[in-house]
């Protein structure tokens, strides 16, 4: 049995689970694939592939070109980048792993604090031999707007209240009663953008939410507002956001997700002074990775024994 572990950027997969117990040939890929052709070429001889979240997509066109592939394990319980129907038609079993969301909540607040208190600029100044630069803002009494008050949004809102922030929220299916039960005040879509000092995005990417935060919505925001996105890049119109940041029409953006990942080396977000940018590390924590890879090994062993677990397709 040949197993490919994909997108292990830190090179940690082999040390976080007992891969030797599978008595298989295991290869780790630490770099992102450039295109579909590169995926097919690299994985042509593997029966089992372990995918890290949605980093490498597996649409129908890719799955059709991998006739040896029999088991596709995705870390996490869902993966929108895998065509499950196509996998089923091709006789490929798809299994998931365990997951918990608090690392993303923690990173969201790391980004909020970094943007509000200008932490990256201050660290850079000290490293260059300087001292204080710029003037940050405190959060107590400010308004936290939450776009999407599901599990993640609710946890972010809870911490906002601990910082003494007023919390408002909106999403398409949210009701005033639901918002109140979760400790937030329901507002209209436009109010969410006009009133928020910090706007944090927590919606699932779909055709309905793609471009949900566009030129109009960004135009409603305060000139001092912080836009935070740890959801998915395409929820925000990246071109409109870049323009607003370049023209200083909003205070700053704190982003962990992007239209294209990895972010191209020449992307303007890498150099904008009012953008705090991290490389999609919301779920990248040792404790969660241990769950991912431990469960992946269990998935492979169970499938090899003819009793697959955590099946998605």
C-alpha positions in Angstrom: 0.0 0.0 0.0 1.3 3.4 -1.0 0.2 6.5 1.0 0.7 10.1 0.0 0.4 12.8 2.7 -0.2 16.2 1.1 0.6 19.8 2.0 2.5 19.1 5.2 4.1 22.6 5.0 5.8 22.2 8.4 7.0 18.6 7.8 5.4 17.4 11.0 3.0 14.6 9.9 5.2 11.6 10.4 6.0 12.7 14.0 2.4 13.2 15.1 1.0 9.7 14.4 2.1 6.1 14.2 2.4 5.6 10.5 4.7 2.6 10.9 1.7 0.7 12.3 0.3 0.6 8.7 3.3 -1.2 7.3 3.0 0.8 4.1 5.1 3.0 1.9 4.5 6.6 3.0 5.6 9.8 1.2 5.1 13.3 2.5 4.6 16.2 0.1 5.5 19.5 1.8 4.9 21.9 -1.1 1.7 23.0 -2.7 1.0 21.7 -6.2 1.0 24.3 -8.9 -2.0 22.9 -10.9 -4.2 19.9 -11.6 -1.6 18.4 -13.9 1.0 18.4 -11.1 -1.4 16.8 -8.7 -2.2 14.0 -11.2 1.5 13.4 -12.0 2.6 13.3 -8.4 -0.2 11.0 -7.1 -0.6 8.6 -10.1 0.9 5.6 -8.2 -0.8 6.0 -4.8 -3.7 4.0 -3.5 -4.2 6.3 -0.5 -4.0 10.0 -0.2 -4.3 12.1 3.0 -5.4 15.7 2.2 -4.8 18.6 4.5 -8.2 20.4 4.6 -8.9 22.2 1.3 -5.4 22.9 0.3 -5.4 20.6 -2.7 -8.7 20.4 -4.5 -10.0 17.1 -5.8 -12.7 17.9 -8.4 -14.2 15.2 -10.7 -11.6 16.0 -13.4 -8.7 15.2 -11.1 -10.3 12.0 -9.6 -11.0 10.6 -13.0 -7.2 10.8 -13.8 -6.2 8.9 -10.6 -7.4 5.3 -11.4 -5.2 3.8 -8.7 -6.7 6.0 -5.9 -8.9 3.9 -3.6 -9.0 5.9 -0.3 -9.0 9.7 0.1 -8.7 10.9 3.7 -9.4 14.5 4.4 -8.4 16.1 7.7 -11.6 17.4 9.3 -15.2 16.2 9.0 -16.0 18.1 5.7 -14.1 19.2 2.6 -15.7 21.4 0.0 -12.7 20.9 -2.3 -13.5 17.2 -2.8 -16.3 16.2 -5.3 -17.9 13.4 -3.2 -20.3 12.4 -5.9 -17.4 11.9 -8.4 -15.4 10.0 -5.8 -18.4 7.6 -5.3 -18.7 7.1 -9.0 -15.0 6.3 -9.2 -15.2 3.8 -6.4 -13.1 6.0 -4.1 -13.8 5.9 -0.4 -13.6 9.3 1.3 -13.2 9.5 5.1 -12.8 12.4 7.5 -11.2 13.0 10.9 -12.0 14.7 14.1 -11.9 18.4 14.5 -12.4 21.3 17.0 -12.7 25.0 16.2 -11.2 26.8 19.1 -7.7 27.3 17.4 -9.5 29.5 14.8 -11.3 31.5 17.5 -8.0 32.1 19.2 -6.3 33.2 16.0 -9.2 35.5 15.2 -8.5 37.4 18.5 -4.8 37.3 17.9 -5.4 39.1 14.6 -7.9 41.6 16.2 -5.4 42.5 18.9 -2.5 42.7 16.4 -4.4 45.1 14.2 -5.8 47.2 17.0 -2.6 47.6 18.9 -0.3 47.7 15.9 1.7 44.7 17.3 3.4 43.7 14.0 4.7 47.3 13.5 5.9 47.6 17.1 7.7 44.2 16.9 9.3 45.2 13.6 10.4 48.6 15.0 12.2 46.9 18.0 13.9 44.4 15.7 15.2 47.3 13.6 16.6 49.0 16.7 13.7 51.4 17.1 11.1 51.9 19.7 7.4 53.0 19.7 5.8 53.6 16.4 2.2 54.7 15.7 -0.7 54.8 18.1 -3.0 51.8 18.5 -6.5 51.7 19.9 -8.1 49.8 22.8 -11.2 47.6 22.5 -13.2 48.3 25.6 -16.4 50.1 24.7 -15.9 49.6 20.9 -18.4 47.7 18.8 -17.6 44.2 17.5 -19.6 43.2 14.5 -20.0 39.5 13.8 -21.0 38.4 10.3 -22.3 34.9 10.9 -23.2 33.9 14.4 -22.7 30.2 14.2 -20.3 28.1 16.4 -17.2 30.2 15.6 -19.0 33.5 15.5 -20.6 32.9 18.8 -17.3 32.0 20.4 -15.7 35.1 19.0 -18.6 37.2 20.3 -18.2 35.7 23.8 -14.6 36.8 24.0 -15.6 40.3 22.7 -17.9 40.7 25.6 -15.0 39.7 27.9 -13.0 42.6 26.4 -15.9 44.9 27.2 -17.1 45.3 23.6 -20.6 45.9 22.4 -21.4 42.9 20.2 -23.8 43.2 17.2 -24.4 40.5 14.6 -26.1 39.8 11.3 -26.5 36.9 8.9 -29.2 35.9 6.4 -31.0 33.5 8.7 -30.2 35.1 12.0 -33.2 36.3 14.1 -33.2 38.9 16.9 -34.1 36.1 19.4 -31.3 33.9 18.3 -28.8 36.8 18.5 -29.9 37.7 22.0 -29.6 34.1 23.1 -26.0 34.2 22.0 -25.3 37.4 23.7 -25.4 39.7 20.7 -27.7 42.4 19.4 -29.3 41.7 16.0 -28.9 44.5 13.4 -29.6 44.9 9.7 -26.9 44.0 7.2 -26.1 47.7 6.5 -26.0 48.5 10.2 -23.4 45.8 10.8 -21.0 47.5 8.4 -21.7 51.1 9.5 -21.5 50.5 13.2 -18.7 48.0 13.6 -15.3 49.1 14.9 -14.1 45.6 14.3 -16.0 43.4 11.8 -15.2 39.7 12.0 -16.4 37.3 9.3 -17.6 33.8 10.2 -19.7 32.4 7.3 -19.3 29.3 5.3 -18.2 29.9 1.7 -21.0 29.1 -0.8 -22.4 30.7 -3.9 -24.6 32.8 -1.7 -21.7 34.1 0.4 -19.1 34.5 -2.3 -18.4 38.2 -2.6 -20.8 38.9 0.3 -18.5 41.7 1.5 -18.0 43.8 -1.6 -17.3 47.4 -2.7 -20.7 48.6 -1.3 -20.3 46.9 2.1 -16.7 48.1 2.5 -17.8 51.6 1.6 -20.2 51.6 4.5 -17.5 50.9 7.0 -15.9 53.5 9.3 -12.6 55.0 8.2 -11.0 53.5 11.3 -12.7 50.1 11.2 -10.8 46.8 11.2 -12.0 44.0 8.9 -11.1 40.5 10.0 -11.4 37.4 7.9 -10.6 33.9 9.2 -13.4 32.3 7.2 -12.6 31.9 3.5 -11.0 34.5 1.2 -13.7 34.7 -1.5 -16.3 35.8 1.0 -14.6 39.2 0.6 -14.2 40.9 -2.8 -10.4 41.1 -2.7 -10.0 43.7 -5.3 -12.4 46.0 -3.5 -10.6 45.4 -0.2 -7.2 46.1 -1.7 -8.5 49.4 -3.1 -10.0 50.4 0.2 -6.8 49.6 2.1 -4.6 51.4 -0.5 -6.8 54.5 -0.3 -7.0 54.3 3.5 -10.8 54.2 3.4 -10.9 51.7 6.2 -8.4 51.5 9.1 -6.9 48.0 8.4 -7.6 44.4 7.5 -6.5 41.3 9.5 -6.6 38.3 7.2 -5.8 34.6 7.4 -7.5 33.5 4.2 -7.2 34.6 0.6 -8.6 34.1 -2.9 -5.5 32.2 -3.9 -3.4 30.1 -1.5 -0.5 30.1 -0.9 -0.5 33.8 -1.4 1.6 34.8 -4.4 5.0 36.2 -3.5 4.2 39.5 -5.3 0.7 39.9 -3.9 0.1 43.5 -2.7 -1.3 42.3 0.7 2.3 41.2 1.5 3.4 44.9 1.5 0.5 47.0 2.6 1.2 48.6 6.0 -2.4 48.5 7.1 -2.8 44.7 6.5 -2.0 42.1 9.1 -1.6 38.9 7.1 -1.1 35.3 8.3 -0.8 32.2 6.1 -4.1 30.4 6.8 -3.1 29.1 10.2 -6.5 29.3 11.8 -6.6 25.5 12.3 -2.8 25.0 12.4 -2.0 24.0 16.0 -0.2 21.0 17.4 -3.2 19.6 19.3 -5.5 19.7 16.3 -2.8 18.3 14.0 -2.4 15.4 16.4 -6.1 14.6 16.0 -5.9 15.0 12.2 -3.1 12.6 11.7 -4.0 10.1 14.5 -7.5 9.8 13.0 -6.1 9.6 9.4 -4.0 6.5 10.5 -7.1 5.0 12.1 -9.1 5.7 8.9 -6.5 3.9 6.7 -6.2 0.9 9.0 -10.0 0.5 9.2 -10.4 0.8 5.4 -7.6 -1.7 4.8 -9.3 -4.1 7.2 -12.6 -3.7 5.2 -14.4 -1.8 7.9 -14.0 1.9 7.0 -14.9 4.6 9.6 -15.9 8.3 9.4 -17.0 7.8 5.8 -18.0 10.8 3.8 -18.5 8.9 0.5 
